[in-house]
Amino acid sequence: MQQTKKKNKLSMLFQKMSNKVTKITGSPIAFIVALSVVIIWAVTGPLFGYSDTWQLVINTGTTIITFLMVFIIQQSQNKDTVAIHLKLNELIASHERASNRLVDIEDLTDEELQRIKQFYITISELAEKENEVSSSHSLSEAKNLHKFKQQQKTGK
């Protein structure tokens, strides 16, 4: 129980920190600061005779920053991905003709995703045959709806 609380506190701390770092590093000011550091480093090259230490300073600094930023960016991307999935799930769940099979689709295996993709390819092919831009099908009823529409057109 206490270990879970510590884990949650650590997770919350990392999330807050990554949110702040992402906002700061994505700002124009951060870019200007980084550019200024590189310019200062380049200008000081002749002062240090373009020594190995001079080169090591920029290499070490950029490597450390890049290494740490990978984790920060991944945290932000994970959070954004979950938020997008939740929004899409809400849209799917709220539309009466949408297939609820697509809610939490991101948890399916690659094979299951390929099977569903094939359904959408079929829907696309059926819609293409109709030559109507506004034509739409749900995953479950694509073929039946297509047959029904064709029967309506021919009057059978």
Secondary structure, DSSP 8 states (H G I E B T S, - for coil): -HHHHHHHHHHHHHHHHHHHHHHHHTSHHHHHHHHHHHHHHHHTTTTTTT-HHHHHHHHHHHHHHHHHHHHHHHHHHHHHHHHHHHHHHHHHHH-TTS-GGGTTGGGS-HHHHHHHHHHHHHHHHHHHHHT-TT----TTTHHHHHHHHHHHHHT-
